[in-house]
């Protein structure tokens, strides 16, 4: 063996305690999502003009000093509509993502914990809905039910929850086989208390990381439905509706279509990247433990 090899073998291992610098991508994504959230909460205050204020004398005009992104065919300020439209663009997907998390955890844990016909019923429901073409079914269902913002939210919730059910069920199946579940049953703890106090806290870090991914799917779904005229009511500020209205006027004022398209892509990309980062961090933490 050479002296170099001996020296390498006897050299103490390098310390692995150095912490890697946090990546700038999650921080930037989180900052952008905070800005979007602020627009959703206080869009009416932050908008420079009333989004419904019409000025027919302006008609469609390009960017200027008083209207940074120009105006639409009714003389409404495009920037104000984008800011005000953040609420409808984000609120519905947020509700759908929360509903997916709550419903998926409840049904997934129930199927894993009780087994038998409960697990069969939950699994068959998830498999059936998961096999359907989600966007096509959403268009048909919302069209038959008459459209509307919260009708769209309900349909998207039903079509989005099977993925969360599968994930929660898989995570809960690992937990119900552990000895502490048998101990809880021996002590006579109720099923509700066992699930809520013991199983849920152990699976929540895993399933919670998919919250942002469900939000992205619902964001795209809402935008698609509004683009087709099945989401918000006509004239309401919404990114999908603004994109549809601005498509025919892109030659007169490109920001009518570019603005909502950029906001949709940016919000979806930031939420997806942040969700992937959170999921990777949780998987690394689980591997180390």
C-alpha positions in Angstrom: 0.0 0.0 0.0 1.4 3.4 -0.9 2.2 6.1 1.6 -0.5 8.3 0.1 -3.1 5.6 0.6 -2.0 5.1 4.2 -2.1 8.8 4.9 -5.6 9.0 3.4 -6.7 6.0 5.4 -5.4 7.4 8.7 -6.6 10.9 8.1 -9.6 11.7 10.3 -12.8 12.1 8.4 -13.9 15.6 7.6 -16.5 17.0 9.8 -20.0 16.8 8.4 -21.4 19.3 10.9 -21.3 22.2 8.5 -24.7 23.4 7.6 -25.4 24.0 4.0 -26.5 27.4 3.2 -30.2 27.6 2.6 -31.1 27.7 -1.1 -32.3 31.1 -2.3 -35.0 29.5 -4.4 -37.4 28.5 -1.5 -36.9 32.0 0.0 -37.7 33.8 -3.2 -40.7 31.5 -3.8 -42.0 32.1 -0.2 -41.6 35.9 -0.7 -43.5 35.8 -3.9 -46.3 33.8 -2.4 -46.5 36.2 0.6 -46.9 39.1 -1.9 -49.7 37.1 -3.7 -51.3 36.4 -0.3 -51.2 40.1 0.5 -52.9 40.9 -2.8 -55.6 38.3 -2.0 -56.2 39.7 1.5 -55.9 43.5 0.7 -56.4 43.6 -3.0 -59.1 46.3 -2.9 -56.8 48.5 -0.8 -53.7 48.0 -2.8 -55.3 48.5 -6.2 -54.6 52.0 -7.5 -58.1 52.4 -9.0 -61.5 50.8 -8.5 -61.3 47.7 -10.8 -64.9 48.2 -11.8 -64.5 51.9 -12.7 -65.1 52.5 -16.4 -63.8 55.3 -18.6 -65.2 54.8 -22.1 -63.2 57.7 -23.4 -60.0 55.7 -22.9 -61.2 52.5 -24.4 -58.3 50.1 -25.0 -55.0 51.9 -24.4 -51.4 50.9 -23.8 -49.3 51.5 -20.7 -49.0 55.1 -19.6 -48.1 57.3 -16.6 -51.6 57.1 -15.1 -52.2 53.5 -16.1 -48.9 51.5 -15.9 -50.4 48.4 -17.7 -53.0 50.3 -19.7 -56.8 49.9 -19.8 -59.2 47.4 -21.3 -62.1 47.9 -23.8 -64.2 49.6 -21.1 -61.4 51.8 -19.9 -60.8 49.9 -16.7 -57.3 49.9 -15.3 -55.6 46.6 -16.0 -53.3 46.7 -13.0 -56.2 47.3 -10.6 -58.0 44.3 -12.1 -55.0 42.1 -11.7 -54.5 43.1 -8.1 -58.2 42.7 -7.3 -58.4 39.5 -9.2 -55.8 37.9 -6.9 -58.6 37.2 -4.4 -60.8 35.1 -6.6 -57.7 33.4 -8.3 -56.2 32.3 -4.9 -59.1 31.9 -2.5 -60.9 29.1 -4.3 -57.7 27.0 -4.8 -56.7 27.6 -1.1 -60.1 26.3 0.0 -59.8 23.3 -2.3 -56.3 22.5 -1.0 -57.5 22.7 2.7 -60.5 20.6 1.9 -58.3 18.0 0.2 -56.0 17.9 3.3 -58.9 17.5 5.8 -61.0 15.1 3.7 -58.0 13.1 2.6 -56.7 12.7 6.1 -60.1 11.8 7.5 -60.9 9.1 4.9 -57.3 7.8 4.5 -56.8 7.4 8.3 -60.3 5.8 8.7 -59.6 3.3 5.9 -56.1 2.4 7.4 -57.3 2.2 11.0 -60.6 0.3 10.7 -59.8 -1.8 7.6 -62.5 -4.1 6.3 -65.4 -2.7 4.4 -64.4 0.9 5.4 -61.0 0.5 3.8 -62.6 -1.1 0.7 -65.1 1.6 0.3 -62.6 4.4 0.7 -60.1 2.8 -1.7 -62.7 2.1 -4.4 -63.9 5.6 -4.2 -60.4 7.0 -4.6 -59.6 4.6 -7.5 -62.8 5.4 -9.3 -62.4 9.2 -9.1 -58.7 9.0 -9.8 -59.4 7.1 -13.1 -61.7 9.8 -14.4 -60.4 12.6 -16.7 -60.5 15.4 -14.1 -60.7 18.5 -16.4 -63.3 17.0 -18.7 -65.5 15.8 -15.8 -65.1 19.3 -14.2 -66.3 21.1 -17.3 -69.3 18.8 -17.7 -70.2 18.9 -14.0 -69.9 22.6 -13.6 -71.8 23.2 -16.9 -74.7 20.9 -15.8 -74.8 22.5 -12.3 -75.0 25.9 -13.8 -71.5 27.2 -13.1 -70.5 29.5 -10.4 -67.4 30.1 -8.3 -68.2 27.8 -5.3 -69.7 25.1 -7.5 -66.4 25.0 -9.3 -64.6 24.7 -5.9 -66.8 21.8 -4.9 -66.3 19.9 -8.1 -62.5 20.5 -8.1 -62.4 19.3 -4.4 -64.1 16.0 -5.2 -61.9 15.4 -8.2 -58.7 16.4 -6.3 -59.1 14.5 -3.1 -58.3 10.9 -4.2 -54.6 11.7 -4.4 -54.6 12.9 -0.8 -56.6 9.9 0.3 -54.1 7.5 -1.2 -51.2 9.4 0.4 -52.8 9.6 3.9 -53.9 6.0 3.8 -50.3 4.8 2.9 -48.8 6.9 5.7 -51.4 5.8 8.2 -51.0 2.1 7.3 -47.4 2.4 8.5 -48.5 3.9 11.8 -51.4 1.5 12.6 -48.9 -1.4 12.6 -46.7 0.1 15.3 -46.9 -1.1 18.9 -48.3 2.2 20.3 -51.6 1.6 18.4 -52.0 -1.7 20.2 -51.1 0.0 23.5 -53.8 2.6 22.8 -56.4 0.0 22.1 -55.4 -1.9 25.2 -55.8 1.2 27.3 -59.3 1.6 25.9 -58.7 4.9 24.1 -61.4 5.8 21.6 -60.8 5.5 17.9 -61.2 9.3 17.5 -58.7 10.1 20.2 -56.2 7.5 18.8 -56.4 8.9 15.3 -56.4 12.6 16.3 -53.9 12.5 19.1 -51.4 9.9 17.8 -51.8 8.9 14.2 -52.5 12.4 12.7 -49.5 14.2 14.3 -47.2 11.5 12.9 -48.5 11.6 9.3 -49.2 15.3 9.1 -45.6 16.4 8.2 -45.7 14.0 5.2 -49.1 14.7 3.9 -48.9 18.4 4.7 -46.0 18.9 2.2 -48.5 18.1 -0.6 -50.7 21.0 0.4 -49.0 23.4 -2.0 -49.1 20.9 -4.8 -52.9 20.5 -4.4 -53.1 24.3 -4.4 -51.3 24.4 -7.7 -53.6 21.9 -9.3 -56.7 23.8 -8.0 -55.2 27.1 -9.2 -54.8 25.8 -12.7 -58.2 24.2 -12.6 -59.9 27.4 -11.5 -58.1 29.4 -14.1 -59.1 27.0 -16.8 -62.8 27.0 -15.7 -62.8 30.9 -15.6 -61.1 31.0 -19.0 -64.0 28.9 -20.4 -66.6 31.1 -18.7 -67.7 28.5 -16.1 -66.0 30.0 -13.0 -66.5 33.6 -11.9 -69.4 35.7 -13.2 -68.8 37.9 -16.3 -67.1 41.2 -15.5 -65.6 40.0 -12.2 -61.8 40.5 -11.9 -60.1 37.1 -12.1 -56.9 36.0 -13.7 -58.5 33.3 -15.9 -61.3 35.6 -17.0 -58.9 38.5 -17.7 -56.8 36.1 -19.8 -59.8 35.1 -21.8 -60.9 38.7 -22.3 -57.5 40.0 -23.2 -56.8 37.3 -25.8 -58.8 39.1 -28.4 -57.3 42.5 -27.6 -53.6 41.4 -27.4 -52.7 43.6 -30.4 -54.1 46.8 -28.8 -52.8 46.1 -25.3 -50.7 43.0 -24.8 -50.7 43.4 -21.0 -54.4 42.4 -20.9 -53.2 38.8 -21.6 -49.6 38.9 -20.5 -50.4 40.1 -17.0 -52.7 37.3 -15.8 -50.6 34.7 -17.7 -47.4 35.8 -15.9 -49.1 35.9 -12.5 -50.7 32.4 -13.0 -47.4 30.9 -14.1 -45.3 32.6 -11.4 -47.7 31.7 -8.6 -48.0 28.1 -9.8 -44.2 27.7 -10.3 -43.4 29.2 -6.8 -46.0 27.0 -5.0 -44.8 23.9 -6.8 -41.1 24.6 -6.1 -41.8 25.3 -2.5 -43.9 22.2 -2.1 -41.2 20.0 -3.7 -38.6 21.6 -1.4 -40.7 21.0 1.7 -41.3 17.4 0.7 -37.6 16.7 0.1 -36.6 18.3 3.4 -39.2 16.0 5.2 -37.9 12.9 3.4 -34.3 13.8 4.3 -35.3 14.4 7.9 -37.1 11.0 8.0 -34.1 9.3 6.5 -31.7 10.7 9.2 -34.1 9.8 12.0 
